[in-house]
Amino acid sequence: MAPCLYGFIRKFAKFGVHLFFRDIHILNEANIPKDGPIIIVANHNNQFIDAGMVLNVFDQRVVSFIIAEASMHRPIVGDIARGLRAVPVIRAQDRAKVGSGGICGIDPEANVLSGVGTKFVKEATVGGKISMNGICEFTIGEIISDTEIRYKADDETKKDVENLSKKLAEQMESNANLPFKIFPKIDQKEVYAEVYKRLLDGGAISIFPEGGSHDQTKLLPLKAGVAIMTLGAIAKGAPVKIVPLGINYLQAYSFRSRVICDVGTPFECPQELLDLYNGGNRREAYEGFMQKVKEGMESVTLTAPSFNVLSRLRTARRLYQNGAELKSHDYLTLYRRFLKGYETWKDEPEFDKLMNDIGNYLDHAHSIGLDDKGVRDLPIRNSCYTWLKTWNQIWLSLFVILILFVIALPGLILNYPIYFLISRKVKKEVKKALVKSTVKVKALDVAASQKALNFIKYLPLVYLFNALVCGLLVGFLWDIEPDEDAQWKEWFADNVFWFIPLCLLIVLPFYTYFVVLVIESGLARIRLLPIRLHAVWTIYKRKAPKCCGGITRLSPSVDIRLERRNLVIRTQDIVRELTKDEYEWQQNPILLKL
């Protein structure tokens, strides 16, 4: 029963992610080991959707997930997790509590935190953590009294001490103490024992080392759990390999967008780290292994310091590419080169100015209702034929959109209750996630998963309601008279109240999928309308007022196209100049053919 249930859930998950995303490209699939114990380490930018992606990529392996114990108690999620034989782990953040009183001081020399009205003896535990609203976090080394604790100091705490000192100085001016949360120390021996057992049986474990999902553009600090699992399993005789997986969403939270999944090269734990582990230097072994895991994950994920930088680098990559068709692998390689190059080039004056100009160009494009792709696809206005062809495309698009709208209208009406319910539910969950988390920016990672989960939850109910209503309407309003020559009429009249609902329950899922494809086609044409409308604006030249020096002005569509063309030339020239001595670019110049 268990293998059948796992197979059903995996097929359902694959169908779900292929419904939500238009294209899912899997790169370097040959890197997936066919057998033997493996631990899959993946970035975590889309909550429960990420698990579906792992199942989709590793569809030839039976994968067990490490999942937060709190999620096991959630409807649908918990049922799916049990069907996948997930290993629940209690997270300290799920058991965190707001501490009594507040923090009022810190002694960096003695490594002591002082509080007012605090109850450290009752509420805190040695080995647990204390966090001040995401400002800083300390591991508790000793509980001195109800108002004093000694924290464990290391190189990483120096920055936390500085941040806390500044914040306490601000709080003193307002005569207020700093609120805090206490995270208990969790004993994970049972979790590790279960993981070791599955790895010794040659199984596959999937873990998201960042801990929780987030919507940032860079990797969060990785948790050491994967190092403890790997080194512990190897010590028990399991030849574990780590397989990095980069889940790169091009528009992570948009329906029918694209995803590129990159499977990294599997690696084993280096012998020197195993020697450290077996020699008793486990902390050093864990730190060295986590560095290897970080390098592996960074090699397959696209990260940037901020959304602003990521947006400009995406545009710079597109300008450099200048319409050249690239395979998914080359696309990802070029993208990664720009992200890696940014760290080296950002202090170069020419590149810094280019990035600022790209930002201004994007603002200009948005002000006239376009993005960079829209500007790139603007038809060249050089003849009456182009002008007439573009107008023809506009009227044809409007006609097709109208036809598609008529076809999709019944589906939109039938499924509107689902949209209404999901919209309200998602807004509540996003607000709740933002309150709980200190790492989420807008909690967009929660939004996508909540849409999928609530879709599963409400869709059958809405289908059942629609089917019953239609069955009752047909049964009561359609006057079907029995006919001796047509036995089917008599049968239909006797069974209409269950036959119609059953037929609708079978047909409605297929019709909904058809409506999704129709809407996708219609939206694609709607997105092209602003581009084509800008394209048909007449290119005109007129003399500006004398106060402007008689400068010739162009239409917005021509102006933005010329701005992009100049940026293409500048981007290609600057990048080629900056990379002329870089081996990677010169030995494998993806776009030398341009």
C-alpha positions in Angstrom: 0.0 0.0 0.0 2.8 2.4 1.0 4.7 2.2 -2.4 1.4 2.7 -4.3 0.5 5.7 -2.2 4.0 7.2 -2.7 3.7 6.6 -6.5 0.3 8.3 -6.6 1.5 11.3 -4.6 4.6 11.7 -6.8 2.5 11.6 -10.0 0.1 14.1 -8.5 3.0 16.4 -7.5 4.5 16.2 -10.9 1.1 17.0 -12.5 0.7 19.9 -10.1 4.1 21.6 -10.8 3.7 21.1 -14.6 0.2 22.8 -14.3 1.6 25.7 -12.2 4.7 26.2 -14.4 4.7 26.4 -18.2 8.2 25.0 -18.7 10.4 23.0 -16.4 13.9 22.4 -17.7 16.1 19.8 -16.0 19.8 20.2 -16.6 22.6 17.6 -15.9 20.1 14.9 -15.1 22.9 12.4 -15.7 24.4 13.5 -12.4 21.6 11.8 -10.4 23.0 8.5 -8.9 20.8 5.6 -9.9 21.3 3.8 -6.6 23.1 4.1 -3.3 22.5 6.5 -0.4 22.3 10.1 -1.3 21.3 13.4 0.4 19.8 16.0 -1.9 20.5 19.6 -0.8 18.4 22.3 -2.5 17.6 26.0 -2.1 14.3 26.8 -0.6 12.5 29.7 -2.3 9.0 28.4 -2.8 7.9 26.5 0.4 6.0 23.3 -0.5 6.4 23.9 -4.2 10.1 23.1 -3.8 9.3 19.6 -2.6 7.2 19.0 -5.7 10.2 20.1 -7.8 12.5 17.6 -6.1 10.0 14.8 -6.7 9.8 15.9 -10.4 13.6 15.9 -10.9 14.4 12.7 -8.9 11.5 10.7 -10.2 13.6 7.5 -10.5 14.4 7.5 -6.8 12.2 7.1 -3.7 12.9 10.4 -1.8 12.2 11.0 1.9 12.0 14.6 3.0 13.2 16.2 6.2 10.1 18.2 7.1 9.3 20.5 10.0 7.3 18.7 12.7 4.8 21.5 12.8 3.9 20.9 9.1 2.9 17.3 9.9 -0.1 18.6 11.8 -1.3 20.8 8.9 -4.2 19.5 6.8 -3.2 18.2 3.3 0.5 18.9 3.9 0.7 16.5 6.8 -1.2 13.8 4.9 1.1 14.2 1.9 4.2 14.1 4.1 3.1 10.9 5.8 2.4 9.3 2.4 6.0 10.3 1.3 7.4 8.8 4.6 8.9 12.2 5.5 11.1 12.4 8.6 9.7 15.1 11.0 12.1 17.3 12.7 11.2 19.7 15.6 12.6 23.1 14.8 13.6 25.5 17.6 11.7 28.4 15.9 8.5 26.4 16.1 8.9 26.1 19.9 10.2 29.7 20.4 8.5 31.9 23.0 8.6 35.6 23.8 10.7 36.1 26.9 9.5 37.9 30.0 10.9 41.4 30.5 13.5 42.8 28.1 17.3 43.0 27.5 18.9 46.2 28.9 22.6 45.6 28.6 25.6 43.6 27.3 29.1 43.1 28.6 31.3 42.0 25.6 34.3 41.2 27.8 32.4 38.9 30.1 30.0 37.7 27.3 27.0 38.5 29.6 23.5 39.7 28.6 21.6 41.5 31.3 17.8 41.9 31.5 15.1 43.6 33.4 12.0 41.6 34.5 13.4 38.5 32.8 13.0 34.9 34.1 16.0 33.2 32.5 16.2 30.4 35.1 12.6 29.3 34.3 12.3 30.1 30.6 15.8 29.5 29.1 17.9 26.4 28.7 21.7 25.9 28.3 22.4 25.2 24.6 19.3 27.1 23.5 19.3 30.5 21.8 18.1 34.0 22.5 17.2 36.3 19.6 16.4 40.0 19.6 13.9 40.4 16.7 16.3 39.4 14.0 18.9 42.0 15.2 21.2 39.3 16.7 21.2 35.8 18.0 23.3 34.2 20.8 23.7 30.6 22.0 23.2 30.3 25.7 26.3 29.0 27.5 25.4 29.5 31.1 22.4 30.8 33.1 23.8 33.0 35.8 20.5 34.2 37.3 17.0 35.3 36.3 18.5 38.6 35.0 21.9 37.4 33.6 23.0 34.8 31.1 26.4 34.1 29.6 26.5 33.5 25.8 29.0 31.5 23.8 31.4 33.8 22.0 33.0 33.1 18.6 34.0 35.0 15.5 30.4 35.1 14.3 29.1 36.8 17.5 31.3 39.9 17.1 28.9 41.4 14.5 25.9 40.5 16.7 27.5 42.2 19.7 28.0 45.4 17.6 24.4 45.3 16.3 23.0 44.8 19.8 25.2 47.5 21.4 23.9 50.0 18.8 20.3 49.0 19.3 20.6 49.2 23.1 22.0 52.7 22.8 19.0 53.7 20.8 16.6 52.0 23.3 18.3 53.9 26.2 17.3 57.2 24.6 13.7 56.2 24.7 14.1 54.5 28.1 12.9 51.2 26.8 14.2 47.6 27.0 14.7 45.3 24.0 12.1 42.5 23.6 13.5 39.0 22.8 12.6 35.4 22.0 14.0 32.3 23.6 14.6 29.2 21.5 14.9 25.9 23.3 17.6 23.3 22.7 16.0 20.4 20.8 17.3 16.8 21.1 17.3 15.4 17.5 18.8 11.9 18.3 15.6 10.1 17.1 15.6 12.1 13.9 19.2 11.3 13.1 18.7 7.6 14.0 15.9 7.4 11.4 17.9 9.2 8.8 20.9 6.9 9.4 18.6 3.8 9.0 17.3 5.0 5.6 20.7 5.9 4.3 22.1 2.5 5.4 19.2 1.0 3.4 20.5 2.9 0.3 17.7 5.5 0.4 17.5 9.1 -0.8 17.0 11.9 1.7 16.1 15.5 0.6 16.8 18.4 2.9 16.7 22.2 2.5 19.8 23.3 4.5 18.5 27.0 4.7 16.0 25.7 7.3 12.9 27.6 6.3 11.7 28.9 2.9 12.2 32.6 2.0 11.8 35.0 -0.9 15.3 36.6 -0.8 17.6 36.6 -3.7 20.5 34.9 -1.9 21.1 31.8 0.1 20.4 32.1 3.8 23.0 30.8 6.3 23.0 27.0 6.1 22.1 24.8 9.1 24.6 22.2 10.2 22.0 19.3 10.2 23.1 18.0 6.8 26.7 17.7 8.0 25.7 15.8 11.2 23.5 13.4 9.1 26.2 12.8 6.4 29.2 12.3 8.7 27.2 10.3 11.2 25.9 8.0 8.4 29.4 7.5 6.9 30.7 6.6 10.3 28.1 3.9 10.5 29.1 2.5 7.1 26.8 4.3 4.5 28.8 5.6 1.5 26.7 8.8 1.3 26.9 11.2 -1.6 25.6 14.8 -1.6 23.7 15.9 -4.7 23.2 19.7 -5.0 20.0 20.8 -6.7 19.4 24.4 -7.8 15.7 25.2 -8.3 15.9 28.4 -10.3 12.5 30.1 -10.8 12.6 32.8 -13.4 9.3 34.2 -12.0 8.9 32.1 -8.9 5.5 33.2 -7.8 3.8 33.7 -11.2 1.4 31.2 -12.6 2.6 29.5 -15.8 6.2 30.8 -15.5 9.5 28.9 -16.2 11.8 26.9 -14.0 15.3 25.6 -14.6 16.4 22.8 -12.3 20.2 22.3 -12.3 21.5 19.0 -10.8 25.1 19.5 -9.5 28.0 17.1 -9.5 27.6 14.6 -6.6 30.4 14.7 -4.1 31.5 12.7 -1.1 32.9 13.9 2.2 36.7 14.5 1.9 38.9 12.1 3.8 40.5 14.9 5.9 37.1 15.9 7.3 36.3 12.3 8.1 39.7 12.1 10.0 38.7 15.2 12.0 35.3 13.7 12.8 36.7 10.4 13.9 39.4 12.1 15.8 36.9 14.0 18.0 37.1 17.4 16.2 33.5 17.3 15.1 32.8 21.0 15.1 35.7 21.6 12.8 34.6 18.7 10.6 31.0 20.1 10.4 32.3 23.6 9.5 34.5 22.2 6.7 31.7 20.0 5.3 29.2 22.8 5.4 31.6 24.9 3.3 31.6 22.1 0.7 27.8 22.0 0.8 27.6 25.8 0.4 30.0 25.7 -2.6 27.9 22.9 -4.2 24.6 24.8 -3.8 26.1 28.1 -5.0 27.3 26.3 -8.2 23.7 25.5 -9.2 21.6 28.4 -7.9 21.3 32.0 -9.1 21.8 34.4 -6.3 22.3 38.2 -6.0 22.7 40.7 -3.2 19.2 42.3 -3.7 16.2 42.4 -5.9 17.4 45.6 -7.4 20.8 44.2 -8.4 19.1 40.9 -9.7 16.7 42.9 -11.9 19.6 44.9 -13.4 21.8 41.9 -13.9 19.0 40.0 -15.6 18.6 43.0 -18.0 22.3 43.2 -18.6 22.5 39.6 -19.5 19.6 40.0 -21.9 21.2 43.1 -23.5 24.5 41.2 -23.9 22.6 38.3 -25.4 20.8 40.6 -27.7 18.2 38.2 -29.0 20.5 35.2 -29.5 18.8 31.9 -29.0 20.4 29.9 -26.2 19.8 26.4 -24.8 18.8 26.2 -21.2 22.3 25.2 -20.1 24.0 28.1 -22.0 21.4 30.5 -20.6 22.1 29.4 -17.0 25.8 29.5 -17.6 25.7 33.0 -19.0 23.4 34.2 -16.2 25.7 32.7 -13.6 28.7 34.4 -15.1 27.0 37.8 -14.8 26.1 37.1 -11.2 29.7 36.0 -10.4 31.2 38.8 -12.4 29.2 41.4 -10.5 31.3 40.8 -7.4 34.4 41.6 -9.4 33.1 44.4 -11.6 30.9 46.4 -9.2 33.8 48.7 -8.3 34.7 49.5 -11.9 33.4 53.0 -12.7 32.2 52.1 -16.2 30.3 49.0 -15.0 28.8 50.9 -12.1 27.6 53.7 -14.5 26.2 51.0 -16.9 24.2 49.4 -14.0 22.8 52.8 -13.1 21.9 53.6 -16.7 20.2 50.2 -17.0 18.1 51.1 -13.9 17.1 54.4 -15.5 16.2 52.6 -18.7 14.0 50.1 -16.8 12.2 53.0 -15.1 11.7 54.7 -18.5 10.3 51.4 -20.0 8.0 50.9 -17.1 6.7 54.5 -17.4 5.3 53.7 -20.9 4.0 50.3 -19.9 6.8 48.1 -21.2 9.6 45.9 -19.8 12.9 45.1 -21.4 11.4 42.2 -23.3 8.7 44.4 -24.6 11.2 47.0 -25.8 13.2 44.3 -27.4 10.2 42.9 -29.3 9.1 46.3 -30.7 8.7 46.0 -34.5 11.1 48.2 -36.5 9.1 51.0 -38.1 10.8 51.5 -41.4 8.0 51.0 -43.9 4.3 51.3 -44.5 4.2 47.5 -44.7 5.4 47.2 -41.1 2.9 49.7 -40.0 0.0 47.9 -41.7 1.2 44.5 -40.5 1.3 45.6 -36.9 -2.2 47.1 -37.1 -3.3 43.8 -38.6 -1.8 41.9 -35.6 -3.5 44.2 -33.2 -7.0 43.7 -34.7 -6.3 39.9 -35.0 -5.2 39.8 -31.4 -8.3 41.6 -30.2 -10.5 39.2 -32.2 -8.7 36.1 -30.9 -8.9 37.5 -27.3 -12.6 38.0 -27.7 -13.1 34.4 -29.0 -11.0 33.0 -26.2 -12.9 35.0 -23.6 -16.2 33.6 -24.8 -14.8 30.1 -24.6 -13.3 30.6 -21.2 -16.2 32.6 -19.7 -18.2 29.5 -18.4 -15.0 28.2 -16.8 -14.3 31.6 -15.2 -17.8 31.7 -13.7 -17.6 28.2 -12.4 -14.2 28.6 -10.9 -14.6 32.1 -9.5 -15.6 30.9 -6.0 -12.2 29.1 -5.9 -10.4 32.3 -6.9 -12.3 34.3 -4.3 -11.6 31.8 -1.5 -8.0 31.3 -2.4 -7.3 35.1 -2.6 -8.6 35.7 0.8 -6.9 32.8 2.4 -3.5 33.6 0.7 -3.6 37.2 2.0 -4.1 36.0 5.6 -1.3 33.4 5.4 1.1 35.9 3.9 0.4 38.4 6.8 0.8 35.5 9.3 4.1 34.4 7.7 5.6 37.9 7.8 4.8 38.3 11.5 6.5 35.0 12.3 9.5 35.2 10.1 12.6 37.4 10.3 14.0 36.4 6.9 11.0 36.9 4.5 10.8 40.1 2.5 7.2 39.9 1.2 6.5 36.3 2.0 5.9 35.6 -1.7 7.2 32.1 -1.2 4.3 31.4 1.0 1.8 32.8 -1.5 2.6 30.3 -4.3 2.4 27.3 -2.0 -0.9 28.5 -0.4 -2.4 28.9 -3.8 -1.6 25.3 -4.7 -2.7 23.9 -1.3 -6.0 25.8 -1.2 -6.6 24.9 -4.8 -6.4 21.2 -3.8 -8.6 21.9 -0.8 -11.4 23.9 -2.4 -11.5 22.6 -6.0 -13.3 19.2 -5.2 -15.8 21.1 -3.0 -16.6 23.6 -5.8 -16.8 20.8 -8.4 -19.2 18.8 -6.2 -21.4 21.9 -5.6 -21.5 22.8 -9.3 -22.2 19.2 -10.3 -25.1 18.8 -7.8 -26.7 22.1 -8.8 -26.5 21.2 -12.5 -28.0 17.8 -11.8 -30.9 19.3 -9.9 -31.5 21.9 -12.5 -31.5 19.3 -15.3 -33.7 17.0 -13.3 -36.4 19.5 -12.4 -36.4 21.9 -15.4 -35.8 19.4 -18.3 -39.1 17.7 -18.9 -38.0 14.3 -20.1 -41.0 12.1 -21.1 -40.4 8.3 -21.2 -40.6 6.9 -24.7 -41.2 3.2 -25.3 -39.2 3.4 -28.6 -36.2 5.0 -26.8 -35.3 3.1 -23.7 -32.4 5.5 -23.0 -34.8 8.3 -22.3 -36.6 6.2 -19.7 -33.3 5.2 -18.1 -32.0 8.8 -18.2 -35.2 10.2 -16.6 -34.8 7.7 -13.8 -31.1 8.3 -13.2 -30.6 12.0 -14.1 -30.0 13.1 -10.5 -26.8 11.1 -10.1 -25.8 10.6 -13.8 -25.4 14.3 -14.6 -23.3 15.2 -11.5 -21.1 12.1 -12.1 -20.5 13.2 -15.7 -19.7 16.8 -14.7 -17.3 15.6 -12.0 -15.4 13.7 -14.7 -15.5 16.4 -17.3 -14.9 19.5 -15.1 -11.2 18.8 -14.3 -10.4 18.5 -18.0 -12.4 21.6 -18.8 -10.6 23.6 -16.1 -7.2 22.5 -17.5 -8.5 23.6 -21.0 -9.6 27.0 -19.6 -6.1 27.4 -18.0 -4.5 26.9 -21.5 -7.0 29.2 -23.1 -6.4 32.0 -20.5 -2.6 31.6 -20.9 -2.9 32.0 -24.7 -5.2 35.1 -24.2 -2.9 36.7 -21.6 0.1 36.2 -23.9 -1.7 38.2 -26.6 -2.8 40.8 -24.1 0.8 41.3 -23.0 1.8 42.0 -26.6 -0.8 44.7 -27.2 1.1 47.5 -25.5 4.2 46.6 -27.6 2.2 46.7 -30.8 0.4 49.9 -29.9 3.7 51.6 -29.2 5.0 50.3 -32.5 2.3 51.9 -34.6 2.8 55.3 -33.2 4.0 57.5 -36.0 7.6 58.4 -35.9 7.5 62.2 -36.0 9.9 65.0 -35.8 9.0 68.4 -34.6 10.8 71.5 -33.5 10.7 72.1 -29.8 10.1 75.6 -28.4 13.0 78.0 -28.8 13.7 77.8 -25.0 14.6 74.1 -25.6 17.1 75.1 -28.3 15.1 73.6 -31.2 16.0 70.0 -30.3 14.4 67.3 -32.4 12.2 65.0 -30.4 11.2 61.4 -31.3 8.2 59.4 -30.3 8.4 57.4 -27.1 8.6 54.0 -28.9 11.5 55.2 -31.1 13.3 56.9 -28.2 13.2 53.8 -25.9 14.3 51.5 -28.8 17.3 53.7 -29.4 18.1 53.8 -25.7 18.1 50.0 -25.6 20.2 49.8 -28.7 22.9 52.0 -27.2 22.8 49.9 -24.0 23.3 46.7 -26.0 26.4 48.1 -27.6 27.8 49.5 -24.3 27.0 46.3 -22.4 28.7 44.0 -25.0 31.8 46.4 -25.2 32.2 46.8 -21.4 31.8 43.0 -20.7 34.2 42.0 -23.4 36.7 44.5 -22.1 36.3 43.3 -18.5 36.6 39.7 -19.4 39.4 39.8 -21.9 41.8 38.3 -19.4 39.3 35.8 -17.8 40.0 32.2 -18.8 36.3 31.1 -18.3 34.9 33.7 -20.7 37.7 33.3 -23.3 37.7 29.4 -23.4 34.0 29.1 -23.6 32.6 32.3 -25.0 28.9 31.4 -25.3 28.1 34.5 -27.4 31.2 35.0 -29.5 29.0 34.1 -32.5 27.1 37.4 -32.1 
